[in-house]
Amino acid sequence: MAEVKAHIVLDPSIGQNPEKRTALLEKLLKTAPISEINQKRLDLYGIITGMVDESLLDDIRKTPGVVSVERDKERFLR
């Protein structure tokens, strides 16, 4: 499958704790290689934004500590 930009929202108790956030990110990276991670967004909001193989999105959704996974939507300015 193709790589897509995805937003992975972490449980707030994990996303706001640097140690737990790092541990969950490492676990996710073993399950689904995620590239081009926006580290600033992860640190500020507990949201992993990056490129991931579309076929792995359901596996990421099943990971404990992940609240939601959404594909990025293209937006067009008028």
N, CA, C and O atoms as a Maestro MAE file, in Angstrom:
{
 s_m_m2io_version
 :::
 2.0.0
}

f_m_ct {
 s_m_title
 :::
 protein
 m_atom[312] {
  # First column is atom index #
  i_m_mmod_type
  r_m_x_coord
  r_m_y_coord
  r_m_z_coord
  i_m_residue_number
  s_m_chain_name
  s_m_pdb_residue_name
  s_m_pdb_atom_name
  i_m_atomic_number
  :::
  1 25 0.840 -1.194 0.000 1 A "MET " " N  " 7
  2 3 0.000 0.000 0.000 1 A "MET " " CA " 6
  3 2 0.876 1.246 0.000 1 A "MET " " C  " 6
  4 15 2.094 1.183 0.171 1 A "MET " " O  " 8
  5 25 0.231 2.343 -0.192 2 A "ALA " " N  " 7
  6 3 0.927 3.618 -0.262 2 A "ALA " " CA " 6
  7 2 1.089 4.245 1.116 2 A "ALA " " C  " 6
  8 15 0.312 3.990 2.036 2 A "ALA " " O  " 8
  9 25 2.116 5.066 1.227 3 A "GLU " " N  " 7
  10 3 2.288 5.823 2.465 3 A "GLU " " CA " 6
  11 2 1.326 6.995 2.467 3 A "GLU " " C  " 6
  12 15 1.106 7.644 1.444 3 A "GLU " " O  " 8
  13 25 0.752 7.254 3.643 4 A "VAL " " N  " 7
  14 3 -0.157 8.379 3.821 4 A "VAL " " CA " 6
  15 2 0.279 9.165 5.049 4 A "VAL " " C  " 6
  16 15 0.939 8.634 5.943 4 A "VAL " " O  " 8
  17 25 -0.098 10.429 5.075 5 A "LYS " " N  " 7
  18 3 0.151 11.232 6.266 5 A "LYS " " CA " 6
  19 2 -0.977 10.930 7.242 5 A "LYS " " C  " 6
  20 15 -2.152 10.971 6.878 5 A "LYS " " O  " 8
  21 25 -0.611 10.626 8.488 6 A "ALA " " N  " 7
  22 3 -1.611 10.260 9.489 6 A "ALA " " CA " 6
  23 2 -1.380 11.037 10.773 6 A "ALA " " C  " 6
  24 15 -0.268 11.466 11.081 6 A "ALA " " O  " 8
  25 25 -2.482 11.204 11.518 7 A "HIS " " N  " 7
  26 3 -2.457 11.847 12.824 7 A "HIS " " CA " 6
  27 2 -2.890 10.800 13.847 7 A "HIS " " C  " 6
  28 15 -4.008 10.288 13.798 7 A "HIS " " O  " 8
  29 25 -1.983 10.493 14.773 8 A "ILE " " N  " 7
  30 3 -2.226 9.467 15.778 8 A "ILE " " CA " 6
  31 2 -2.347 10.182 17.120 8 A "ILE " " C  " 6
  32 15 -1.365 10.702 17.649 8 A "ILE " " O  " 8
  33 25 -3.560 10.202 17.661 9 A "VAL " " N  " 7
  34 3 -3.821 10.908 18.914 9 A "VAL " " CA " 6
  35 2 -3.616 9.942 20.073 9 A "VAL " " C  " 6
  36 15 -4.203 8.860 20.115 9 A "VAL " " O  " 8
  37 25 -2.768 10.358 21.017 10 A "LEU " " N  " 7
  38 3 -2.471 9.527 22.177 10 A "LEU " " CA " 6
  39 2 -3.390 9.877 23.336 10 A "LEU " " C  " 6
  40 15 -3.877 11.002 23.448 10 A "LEU " " O  " 8
  41 25 -3.617 8.893 24.193 11 A "ASP " " N  " 7
  42 3 -4.367 9.142 25.426 11 A "ASP " " CA " 6
  43 2 -3.671 10.285 26.169 11 A "ASP " " C  " 6
  44 15 -2.446 10.274 26.282 11 A "ASP " " O  " 8
  45 25 -4.420 11.274 26.680 12 A "PRO " " N  " 7
  46 3 -3.795 12.418 27.342 12 A "PRO " " CA " 6
  47 2 -2.846 12.051 28.484 12 A "PRO " " C  " 6
  48 15 -1.847 12.737 28.702 12 A "PRO " " O  " 8
  49 25 -3.148 10.983 29.209 13 A "SER " " N  " 7
  50 3 -2.259 10.587 30.311 13 A "SER " " CA " 6
  51 2 -0.898 10.116 29.801 13 A "SER " " C  " 6
  52 15 0.090 10.158 30.533 13 A "SER " " O  " 8
  53 25 -0.849 9.675 28.561 14 A "ILE " " N  " 7
  54 3 0.406 9.255 27.936 14 A "ILE " " CA " 6
  55 2 1.033 10.413 27.168 14 A "ILE " " C  " 6
  56 15 2.235 10.657 27.270 14 A "ILE " " O  " 8
  57 25 0.219 11.117 26.409 15 A "GLY " " N  " 7
  58 3 0.721 12.206 25.573 15 A "GLY " " CA " 6
  59 2 1.353 13.337 26.353 15 A "GLY " " C  " 6
  60 15 2.221 14.039 25.834 15 A "GLY " " O  " 8
  61 25 0.931 13.525 27.597 16 A "GLN " " N  " 7
  62 3 1.469 14.618 28.405 16 A "GLN " " CA " 6
  63 2 2.614 14.174 29.314 16 A "GLN " " C  " 6
  64 15 3.177 14.989 30.046 16 A "GLN " " O  " 8
  65 25 2.955 12.912 29.273 17 A "ASN " " N  " 7
  66 3 4.041 12.386 30.098 17 A "ASN " " CA " 6
  67 2 5.200 11.998 29.175 17 A "ASN " " C  " 6
  68 15 5.076 11.041 28.411 17 A "ASN " " O  " 8
  69 25 6.324 12.723 29.230 18 A "PRO " " N  " 7
  70 3 7.428 12.462 28.297 18 A "PRO " " CA " 6
  71 2 7.931 11.021 28.282 18 A "PRO " " C  " 6
  72 15 8.226 10.487 27.213 18 A "PRO " " O  " 8
  73 25 8.033 10.386 29.441 19 A "GLU " " N  " 7
  74 3 8.534 9.008 29.480 19 A "GLU " " CA " 6
  75 2 7.542 8.030 28.841 19 A "GLU " " C  " 6
  76 15 7.927 7.177 28.041 19 A "GLU " " O  " 8
  77 25 6.270 8.163 29.202 20 A "LYS " " N  " 7
  78 3 5.244 7.283 28.628 20 A "LYS " " CA " 6
  79 2 5.088 7.531 27.137 20 A "LYS " " C  " 6
  80 15 4.906 6.591 26.364 20 A "LYS " " O  " 8
  81 25 5.160 8.790 26.732 21 A "ARG " " N  " 7
  82 3 5.032 9.162 25.311 21 A "ARG " " CA " 6
  83 2 6.158 8.525 24.502 21 A "ARG " " C  " 6
  84 15 5.921 7.970 23.429 21 A "ARG " " O  " 8
  85 25 7.381 8.605 25.019 22 A "THR " " N  " 7
  86 3 8.527 8.014 24.326 22 A "THR " " CA " 6
  87 2 8.399 6.501 24.240 22 A "THR " " C  " 6
  88 15 8.694 5.908 23.202 22 A "THR " " O  " 8
  89 25 7.960 5.873 25.328 23 A "ALA " " N  " 7
  90 3 7.802 4.417 25.339 23 A "ALA " " CA " 6
  91 2 6.756 3.968 24.313 23 A "ALA " " C  " 6
  92 15 6.964 2.987 23.598 23 A "ALA " " O  " 8
  93 25 5.626 4.692 24.244 24 A "LEU " " N  " 7
  94 3 4.587 4.324 23.286 24 A "LEU " " CA " 6
  95 2 5.057 4.563 21.851 24 A "LEU " " C  " 6
  96 15 4.762 3.761 20.964 24 A "LEU " " O  " 8
  97 25 5.772 5.638 21.618 25 A "LEU " " N  " 7
  98 3 6.298 5.908 20.279 25 A "LEU " " CA " 6
  99 2 7.238 4.791 19.849 25 A "LEU " " C  " 6
  100 15 7.165 4.329 18.711 25 A "LEU " " O  " 8
  101 25 8.115 4.353 20.735 26 A "GLU " " N  " 7
  102 3 9.035 3.259 20.404 26 A "GLU " " CA " 6
  103 2 8.271 1.980 20.084 26 A "GLU " " C  " 6
  104 15 8.634 1.252 19.161 26 A "GLU " " O  " 8
  105 25 7.215 1.706 20.845 27 A "LYS " " N  " 7
  106 3 6.386 0.522 20.578 27 A "LYS " " CA " 6
  107 2 5.720 0.633 19.212 27 A "LYS " " C  " 6
  108 15 5.699 -0.332 18.448 27 A "LYS " " O  " 8
  109 25 5.173 1.811 18.905 28 A "LEU " " N  " 7
  110 3 4.526 2.010 17.615 28 A "LEU " " CA " 6
  111 2 5.508 1.868 16.454 28 A "LEU " " C  " 6
  112 15 5.166 1.313 15.409 28 A "LEU " " O  " 8
  113 25 6.718 2.368 16.639 29 A "LEU " " N  " 7
  114 3 7.711 2.284 15.574 29 A "LEU " " CA " 6
  115 2 8.102 0.846 15.262 29 A "LEU " " C  " 6
  116 15 8.516 0.551 14.140 29 A "LEU " " O  " 8
  117 25 7.978 -0.059 16.239 30 A "LYS " " N  " 7
  118 3 8.235 -1.475 15.993 30 A "LYS " " CA " 6
  119 2 7.080 -2.107 15.222 30 A "LYS " " C  " 6
  120 15 7.289 -3.001 14.402 30 A "LYS " " O  " 8
  121 25 5.868 -1.640 15.485 31 A "THR " " N  " 7
  122 3 4.677 -2.155 14.812 31 A "THR " " CA " 6
  123 2 4.545 -1.600 13.400 31 A "THR " " C  " 6
  124 15 4.266 -2.329 12.448 31 A "THR " " O  " 8
  125 25 4.753 -0.290 13.290 32 A "ALA " " N  " 7
  126 3 4.530 0.397 12.018 32 A "ALA " " CA " 6
  127 2 5.565 1.508 11.861 32 A "ALA " " C  " 6
  128 15 5.498 2.521 12.557 32 A "ALA " " O  " 8
  129 25 6.507 1.326 10.963 33 A "PRO " " N  " 7
  130 3 7.487 2.392 10.750 33 A "PRO " " CA " 6
  131 2 6.783 3.700 10.370 33 A "PRO " " C  " 6
  132 15 6.026 3.758 9.401 33 A "PRO " " O  " 8
  133 25 7.048 4.728 11.145 34 A "ILE " " N  " 7
  134 3 6.470 6.051 10.912 34 A "ILE " " CA " 6
  135 2 7.629 6.988 10.613 34 A "ILE " " C  " 6
  136 15 8.576 7.080 11.394 34 A "ILE " " O  " 8
  137 25 7.556 7.678 9.491 35 A "SER " " N  " 7
  138 3 8.634 8.600 9.125 35 A "SER " " CA " 6
  139 2 8.124 10.035 9.146 35 A "SER " " C  " 6
  140 15 6.920 10.285 9.205 35 A "SER " " O  " 8
  141 25 9.055 10.958 9.097 36 A "GLU " " N  " 7
  142 3 8.743 12.388 9.052 36 A "GLU " " CA " 6
  143 2 7.851 12.819 10.219 36 A "GLU " " C  " 6
  144 15 6.904 13.584 10.037 36 A "GLU " " O  " 8
  145 25 8.162 12.322 11.414 37 A "ILE " " N  " 7
  146 3 7.369 12.646 12.612 37 A "ILE " " CA " 6
  147 2 7.564 14.112 12.978 37 A "ILE " " C  " 6
  148 15 8.691 14.603 13.042 37 A "ILE " " O  " 8
  149 25 6.457 14.800 13.217 38 A "ASN " " N  " 7
  150 3 6.483 16.192 13.660 38 A "ASN " " CA " 6
  151 2 6.688 16.181 15.175 38 A "ASN " " C  " 6
  152 15 5.729 16.076 15.939 38 A "ASN " " O  " 8
  153 25 7.942 16.289 15.597 39 A "GLN " " N  " 7
  154 3 8.280 16.161 17.015 39 A "GLN " " CA " 6
  155 2 7.663 17.275 17.857 39 A "GLN " " C  " 6
  156 15 7.249 17.034 18.991 39 A "GLN " " O  " 8
  157 25 7.599 18.474 17.322 40 A "LYS " " N  " 7
  158 3 7.034 19.595 18.075 40 A "LYS " " CA " 6
  159 2 5.561 19.340 18.401 40 A "LYS " " C  " 6
  160 15 5.120 19.597 19.521 40 A "LYS " " O  " 8
  161 25 4.805 18.838 17.433 41 A "ARG " " N  " 7
  162 3 3.381 18.532 17.660 41 A "ARG " " CA " 6
  163 2 3.235 17.417 18.689 41 A "ARG " " C  " 6
  164 15 2.344 17.461 19.537 41 A "ARG " " O  " 8
  165 25 4.097 16.435 18.614 42 A "LEU " " N  " 7
  166 3 4.054 15.334 19.580 42 A "LEU " " CA " 6
  167 2 4.311 15.854 20.989 42 A "LEU " " C  " 6
  168 15 3.582 15.516 21.921 42 A "LEU " " O  " 8
  169 25 5.340 16.668 21.143 43 A "ASP " " N  " 7
  170 3 5.690 17.191 22.466 43 A "ASP " " CA " 6
  171 2 4.606 18.116 23.026 43 A "ASP " " C  " 6
  172 15 4.307 18.069 24.219 43 A "ASP " " O  " 8
  173 25 4.021 18.947 22.177 44 A "LEU " " N  " 7
  174 3 3.036 19.926 22.644 44 A "LEU " " CA " 6
  175 2 1.642 19.339 22.861 44 A "LEU " " C  " 6
  176 15 0.967 19.663 23.838 44 A "LEU " " O  " 8
  177 25 1.218 18.469 21.936 45 A "TYR " " N  " 7
  178 3 -0.186 18.034 21.935 45 A "TYR " " CA " 6
  179 2 -0.400 16.533 22.137 45 A "TYR " " C  " 6
  180 15 -1.540 16.096 22.295 45 A "TYR " " O  " 8
  181 25 0.653 15.751 22.135 46 A "GLY " " N  " 7
  182 3 0.485 14.302 22.260 46 A "GLY " " CA " 6
  183 2 -0.119 13.682 21.016 46 A "GLY " " C  " 6
  184 15 -0.854 12.697 21.088 46 A "GLY " " O  " 8
  185 25 0.206 14.279 19.855 47 A "ILE " " N  " 7
  186 3 -0.286 13.769 18.572 47 A "ILE " " CA " 6
  187 2 0.916 13.435 17.705 47 A "ILE " " C  " 6
  188 15 1.773 14.285 17.461 47 A "ILE " " O  " 8
  189 25 0.974 12.195 17.242 48 A "ILE " " N  " 7
  190 3 2.038 11.790 16.325 48 A "ILE " " CA " 6
  191 2 1.536 12.056 14.911 48 A "ILE " " C  " 6
  192 15 0.549 11.463 14.475 48 A "ILE " " O  " 8
  193 25 2.211 12.939 14.205 49 A "THR " " N  " 7
  194 3 1.887 13.213 12.810 49 A "THR " " CA " 6
  195 2 3.082 12.788 11.976 49 A "THR " " C  " 6
  196 15 4.202 13.250 12.197 49 A "THR " " O  " 8
  197 25 2.837 11.907 11.020 50 A "GLY " " N  " 7
  198 3 3.924 11.429 10.181 50 A "GLY " " CA " 6
  199 2 3.405 10.577 9.042 50 A "GLY " " C  " 6
  200 15 2.199 10.409 8.867 50 A "GLY " " O  " 8
  201 25 4.330 10.048 8.277 51 A "MET " " N  " 7
  202 3 4.008 9.212 7.134 51 A "MET " " CA " 6
  203 2 4.064 7.745 7.555 51 A "MET " " C  " 6
  204 15 5.006 7.308 8.215 51 A "MET " " O  " 8
  205 25 3.031 6.993 7.157 52 A "VAL " " N  " 7
  206 3 2.937 5.578 7.529 52 A "VAL " " CA " 6
  207 2 2.232 4.819 6.411 52 A "VAL " " C  " 6
  208 15 1.415 5.384 5.685 52 A "VAL " " O  " 8
  209 25 2.550 3.550 6.282 53 A "ASP " " N  " 7
  210 3 1.893 2.709 5.286 53 A "ASP " " CA " 6
  211 2 0.412 2.596 5.643 53 A "ASP " " C  " 6
  212 15 0.064 2.246 6.771 53 A "ASP " " O  " 8
  213 25 -0.443 2.889 4.692 54 A "GLU " " N  " 7
  214 3 -1.886 2.906 4.921 54 A "GLU " " CA " 6
  215 2 -2.407 1.572 5.456 54 A "GLU " " C  " 6
  216 15 -3.361 1.556 6.234 54 A "GLU " " O  " 8
  217 25 -1.809 0.475 5.062 55 A "SER " " N  " 7
  218 3 -2.279 -0.843 5.493 55 A "SER " " CA " 6
  219 2 -2.026 -1.093 6.980 55 A "SER " " C  " 6
  220 15 -2.563 -2.052 7.535 55 A "SER " " O  " 8
  221 25 -1.228 -0.260 7.632 56 A "LEU " " N  " 7
  222 3 -0.912 -0.446 9.044 56 A "LEU " " CA " 6
  223 2 -1.765 0.405 9.980 56 A "LEU " " C  " 6
  224 15 -1.626 0.302 11.199 56 A "LEU " " O  " 8
  225 25 -2.640 1.236 9.436 57 A "LEU " " N  " 7
  226 3 -3.436 2.133 10.276 57 A "LEU " " CA " 6
  227 2 -4.316 1.376 11.272 57 A "LEU " " C  " 6
  228 15 -4.451 1.803 12.419 57 A "LEU " " O  " 8
  229 25 -4.912 0.269 10.858 58 A "ASP " " N  " 7
  230 3 -5.762 -0.506 11.777 58 A "ASP " " CA " 6
  231 2 -4.940 -1.115 12.909 58 A "ASP " " C  " 6
  232 15 -5.410 -1.178 14.045 58 A "ASP " " O  " 8
  233 25 -3.720 -1.563 12.616 59 A "ASP " " N  " 7
  234 3 -2.852 -2.102 13.667 59 A "ASP " " CA " 6
  235 2 -2.511 -1.015 14.684 59 A "ASP " " C  " 6
  236 15 -2.468 -1.281 15.885 59 A "ASP " " O  " 8
  237 25 -2.272 0.196 14.213 60 A "ILE " " N  " 7
  238 3 -1.963 1.307 15.107 60 A "ILE " " CA " 6
  239 2 -3.178 1.613 15.985 60 A "ILE " " C  " 6
  240 15 -3.027 1.870 17.179 60 A "ILE " " O  " 8
  241 25 -4.373 1.589 15.408 61 A "ARG " " N  " 7
  242 3 -5.605 1.864 16.167 61 A "ARG " " CA " 6
  243 2 -5.786 0.908 17.340 61 A "ARG " " C  " 6
  244 15 -6.339 1.285 18.373 61 A "ARG " " O  " 8
  245 25 -5.321 -0.328 17.183 62 A "LYS " " N  " 7
  246 3 -5.500 -1.361 18.206 62 A "LYS " " CA " 6
  247 2 -4.487 -1.248 19.345 62 A "LYS " " C  " 6
  248 15 -4.595 -1.964 20.340 62 A "LYS " " O  " 8
  249 25 -3.514 -0.364 19.210 63 A "THR " " N  " 7
  250 3 -2.459 -0.234 20.213 63 A "THR " " CA " 6
  251 2 -2.993 0.458 21.462 63 A "THR " " C  " 6
  252 15 -3.558 1.547 21.358 63 A "THR " " O  " 8
  253 25 -2.831 -0.141 22.635 64 A "PRO " " N  " 7
  254 3 -3.260 0.519 23.872 64 A "PRO " " CA " 6
  255 2 -2.544 1.867 24.029 64 A "PRO " " C  " 6
  256 15 -1.333 1.973 23.837 64 A "PRO " " O  " 8
  257 25 -3.322 2.884 24.381 65 A "GLY " " N  " 7
  258 3 -2.769 4.226 24.534 65 A "GLY " " CA " 6
  259 2 -3.043 5.125 23.351 65 A "GLY " " C  " 6
  260 15 -2.842 6.337 23.423 65 A "GLY " " O  " 8
  261 25 -3.506 4.527 22.247 66 A "VAL " " N  " 7
  262 3 -3.866 5.303 21.061 66 A "VAL " " CA " 6
  263 2 -5.365 5.554 21.108 66 A "VAL " " C  " 6
  264 15 -6.154 4.613 21.194 66 A "VAL " " O  " 8
  265 25 -5.759 6.825 21.051 67 A "VAL " " N  " 7
  266 3 -7.174 7.196 21.115 67 A "VAL " " CA " 6
  267 2 -7.807 7.159 19.727 67 A "VAL " " C  " 6
  268 15 -8.914 6.651 19.557 67 A "VAL " " O  " 8
  269 25 -7.100 7.700 18.739 68 A "SER " " N  " 7
  270 3 -7.640 7.689 17.378 68 A "SER " " CA " 6
  271 2 -6.527 7.810 16.356 68 A "SER " " C  " 6
  272 15 -5.432 8.286 16.655 68 A "SER " " O  " 8
  273 25 -6.830 7.368 15.142 69 A "VAL " " N  " 7
  274 3 -5.905 7.469 14.014 69 A "VAL " " CA " 6
  275 2 -6.711 7.974 12.823 69 A "VAL " " C  " 6
  276 15 -7.734 7.397 12.456 69 A "VAL " " O  " 8
  277 25 -6.233 9.056 12.231 70 A "GLU " " N  " 7
  278 3 -6.925 9.624 11.071 70 A "GLU " " CA " 6
  279 2 -5.937 9.937 9.969 70 A "GLU " " C  " 6
  280 15 -4.824 10.401 10.218 70 A "GLU " " O  " 8
  281 25 -6.360 9.674 8.756 71 A "ARG " " N  " 7
  282 3 -5.569 10.103 7.598 71 A "ARG " " CA " 6
  283 2 -5.684 11.609 7.469 71 A "ARG " " C  " 6
  284 15 -6.736 12.187 7.742 71 A "ARG " " O  " 8
  285 25 -4.600 12.238 7.052 72 A "ASP " " N  " 7
  286 3 -4.630 13.667 6.816 72 A "ASP " " CA " 6
  287 2 -5.523 13.957 5.622 72 A "ASP " " C  " 6
  288 15 -5.530 13.206 4.646 72 A "ASP " " O  " 8
  289 25 -6.266 15.031 5.699 73 A "LYS " " N  " 7
  290 3 -7.142 15.421 4.593 73 A "LYS " " CA " 6
  291 2 -6.524 16.614 3.872 73 A "LYS " " C  " 6
  292 15 -6.037 17.553 4.502 73 A "LYS " " O  " 8
  293 25 -6.550 16.563 2.564 74 A "GLU " " N  " 7
  294 3 -6.059 17.707 1.789 74 A "GLU " " CA " 6
  295 2 -7.086 18.821 1.860 74 A "GLU " " C  " 6
  296 15 -8.293 18.604 1.751 74 A "GLU " " O  " 8
  297 25 -6.565 20.010 2.045 75 A "ARG " " N  " 7
  298 3 -7.446 21.180 2.099 75 A "ARG " " CA " 6
  299 2 -6.975 22.157 1.035 75 A "ARG " " C  " 6
  300 15 -5.777 22.358 0.835 75 A "ARG " " O  " 8
  301 25 -7.911 22.739 0.382 76 A "PHE " " N  " 7
  302 3 -7.589 23.685 -0.683 76 A "PHE " " CA " 6
  303 2 -8.078 25.064 -0.310 76 A "PHE " " C  " 6
  304 15 -9.229 25.247 0.086 76 A "PHE " " O  " 8
  305 25 -7.193 26.029 -0.440 77 A "LEU " " N  " 7
  306 3 -7.572 27.408 -0.178 77 A "LEU " " CA " 6
  307 2 -8.172 28.011 -1.433 77 A "LEU " " C  " 6
  308 15 -7.743 27.707 -2.546 77 A "LEU " " O  " 8
  309 25 -9.141 28.845 -1.256 78 A "ARG " " N  " 7
  310 3 -9.750 29.489 -2.429 78 A "ARG " " CA " 6
  311 2 -9.071 30.785 -2.735 78 A "ARG " " C  " 6
  312 15 -9.447 31.468 -3.688 78 A "ARG " " O  " 8
  :::
 }
 m_bond[311] {
  # First column is bond index #
  i_m_from
  i_m_to
  i_m_order
  :::
  1 1 2 1
  2 2 3 1
  3 3 4 2
  4 3 5 1
  5 5 6 1
  6 6 7 1
  7 7 8 2
  8 7 9 1
  9 9 10 1
  10 10 11 1
  11 11 12 2
  12 11 13 1
  13 13 14 1
  14 14 15 1
  15 15 16 2
  16 15 17 1
  17 17 18 1
  18 18 19 1
  19 19 20 2
  20 19 21 1
  21 21 22 1
  22 22 23 1
  23 23 24 2
  24 23 25 1
  25 25 26 1
  26 26 27 1
  27 27 28 2
  28 27 29 1
  29 29 30 1
  30 30 31 1
  31 31 32 2
  32 31 33 1
  33 33 34 1
  34 34 35 1
  35 35 36 2
  36 35 37 1
  37 37 38 1
  38 38 39 1
  39 39 40 2
  40 39 41 1
  41 41 42 1
  42 42 43 1
  43 43 44 2
  44 43 45 1
  45 45 46 1
  46 46 47 1
  47 47 48 2
  48 47 49 1
  49 49 50 1
  50 50 51 1
  51 51 52 2
  52 51 53 1
  53 53 54 1
  54 54 55 1
  55 55 56 2
  56 55 57 1
  57 57 58 1
  58 58 59 1
  59 59 60 2
  60 59 61 1
  61 61 62 1
  62 62 63 1
  63 63 64 2
  64 63 65 1
  65 65 66 1
  66 66 67 1
  67 67 68 2
  68 67 69 1
  69 69 70 1
  70 70 71 1
  71 71 72 2
  72 71 73 1
  73 73 74 1
  74 74 75 1
  75 75 76 2
  76 75 77 1
  77 77 78 1
  78 78 79 1
  79 79 80 2
  80 79 81 1
  81 81 82 1
  82 82 83 1
  83 83 84 2
  84 83 85 1
  85 85 86 1
  86 86 87 1
  87 87 88 2
  88 87 89 1
  89 89 90 1
  90 90 91 1
  91 91 92 2
  92 91 93 1
  93 93 94 1
  94 94 95 1
  95 95 96 2
  96 95 97 1
  97 97 98 1
  98 98 99 1
  99 99 100 2
  100 99 101 1
  101 101 102 1
  102 102 103 1
  103 103 104 2
  104 103 105 1
  105 105 106 1
  106 106 107 1
  107 107 108 2
  108 107 109 1
  109 109 110 1
  110 110 111 1
  111 111 112 2
  112 111 113 1
  113 113 114 1
  114 114 115 1
  115 115 116 2
  116 115 117 1
  117 117 118 1
  118 118 119 1
  119 119 120 2
  120 119 121 1
  121 121 122 1
  122 122 123 1
  123 123 124 2
  124 123 125 1
  125 125 126 1
  126 126 127 1
  127 127 128 2
  128 127 129 1
  129 129 130 1
  130 130 131 1
  131 131 132 2
  132 131 133 1
  133 133 134 1
  134 134 135 1
  135 135 136 2
  136 135 137 1
  137 137 138 1
  138 138 139 1
  139 139 140 2
  140 139 141 1
  141 141 142 1
  142 142 143 1
  143 143 144 2
  144 143 145 1
  145 145 146 1
  146 146 147 1
  147 147 148 2
  148 147 149 1
  149 149 150 1
  150 150 151 1
  151 151 152 2
  152 151 153 1
  153 153 154 1
  154 154 155 1
  155 155 156 2
  156 155 157 1
  157 157 158 1
  158 158 159 1
  159 159 160 2
  160 159 161 1
  161 161 162 1
  162 162 163 1
  163 163 164 2
  164 163 165 1
  165 165 166 1
  166 166 167 1
  167 167 168 2
  168 167 169 1
  169 169 170 1
  170 170 171 1
  171 171 172 2
  172 171 173 1
  173 173 174 1
  174 174 175 1
  175 175 176 2
  176 175 177 1
  177 177 178 1
  178 178 179 1
  179 179 180 2
  180 179 181 1
  181 181 182 1
  182 182 183 1
  183 183 184 2
  184 183 185 1
  185 185 186 1
  186 186 187 1
  187 187 188 2
  188 187 189 1
  189 189 190 1
  190 190 191 1
  191 191 192 2
  192 191 193 1
  193 193 194 1
  194 194 195 1
  195 195 196 2
  196 195 197 1
  197 197 198 1
  198 198 199 1
  199 199 200 2
  200 199 201 1
  201 201 202 1
  202 202 203 1
  203 203 204 2
  204 203 205 1
  205 205 206 1
  206 206 207 1
  207 207 208 2
  208 207 209 1
  209 209 210 1
  210 210 211 1
  211 211 212 2
  212 211 213 1
  213 213 214 1
  214 214 215 1
  215 215 216 2
  216 215 217 1
  217 217 218 1
  218 218 219 1
  219 219 220 2
  220 219 221 1
  221 221 222 1
  222 222 223 1
  223 223 224 2
  224 223 225 1
  225 225 226 1
  226 226 227 1
  227 227 228 2
  228 227 229 1
  229 229 230 1
  230 230 231 1
  231 231 232 2
  232 231 233 1
  233 233 234 1
  234 234 235 1
  235 235 236 2
  236 235 237 1
  237 237 238 1
  238 238 239 1
  239 239 240 2
  240 239 241 1
  241 241 242 1
  242 242 243 1
  243 243 244 2
  244 243 245 1
  245 245 246 1
  246 246 247 1
  247 247 248 2
  248 247 249 1
  249 249 250 1
  250 250 251 1
  251 251 252 2
  252 251 253 1
  253 253 254 1
  254 254 255 1
  255 255 256 2
  256 255 257 1
  257 257 258 1
  258 258 259 1
  259 259 260 2
  260 259 261 1
  261 261 262 1
  262 262 263 1
  263 263 264 2
  264 263 265 1
  265 265 266 1
  266 266 267 1
  267 267 268 2
  268 267 269 1
  269 269 270 1
  270 270 271 1
  271 271 272 2
  272 271 273 1
  273 273 274 1
  274 274 275 1
  275 275 276 2
  276 275 277 1
  277 277 278 1
  278 278 279 1
  279 279 280 2
  280 279 281 1
  281 281 282 1
  282 282 283 1
  283 283 284 2
  284 283 285 1
  285 285 286 1
  286 286 287 1
  287 287 288 2
  288 287 289 1
  289 289 290 1
  290 290 291 1
  291 291 292 2
  292 291 293 1
  293 293 294 1
  294 294 295 1
  295 295 296 2
  296 295 297 1
  297 297 298 1
  298 298 299 1
  299 299 300 2
  300 299 301 1
  301 301 302 1
  302 302 303 1
  303 303 304 2
  304 303 305 1
  305 305 306 1
  306 306 307 1
  307 307 308 2
  308 307 309 1
  309 309 310 1
  310 310 311 1
  311 311 312 2
  :::
 }
}
